[in-house]
Amino acid sequence: MTKSANYAKIVEWSEEDQCFVGSCPGIIYGGCHGKNQVAVFEQLCAAVEEAIELYRRDGKPLPPPTA
């Protein structure tokens, strides 16, 4: 299990942007978008892993888990 599994990931349709938008509360807010829901989720998972690595590299504590 990866550290990112501890964080809820949300992919939802944005009427305003006319695309899917991905976010991970506490980690990433609206950082991924695209026309394909699955592709946005995959991008979001990778972005969350990268954000967690940046927290570790900077010596910052991770936000509380959301999942």
N, C-alpha and C positions, 0 to 999 in steps of 0.2 A: 504494500500500500504506500502511495506517495503522500507527502505532507499536504499536497493540494486537495486530497480527498477529504480533509477536515473542513473544507470551505465550500459552501453552497455556491453553485454557479448557475446563473440565470441567463437564458437566451430568450428574448421576447421581440415581437414585431413592433416596430415604430412606425405609426401612421405618418408622423411628421417627416421622418427621414426615408420612408418607403423601403426599409430594409430591416434585417434582424440585427439587434444590438445585444452584446454580451456584457455581463458585469459579474463581479464577485464581491458582495458587500464586505467591507472592511479591508479589501485588498485592491480591487480594480473597479472603477465606476465608469461604465460605458466605453471601455477601451477597445472593443472589437466590434466590427460591423460588416455586413455583407448580405448578399441575396440568398445564400444557402445556409439554412439553419445548422446543419451538421458541420459545415466548414467553420462557421462562427464559433460553435462549441469547441471544436478542435483548437482553433486559435486562442480561445479563452483559456483552455486548459494549459496550453504552452505558456501563455502570458502569466498565469498564476504561478506556475513553477518558477518562471524567471523572477517574478516579484519576490517570492519566498527566498530564492537564492540571494537576491539583493539585500533583503533584510538580514540574512545570515552574514553576508560579506561585510555589511556595515555594523554588525554587532548589535542590531536592534532586536527587541523581542517581537515575536510574531503577534498579530492581532488574535484575539480569542477565536476559537473555532466557531463556525456558523452551521456546520452540518453534523 
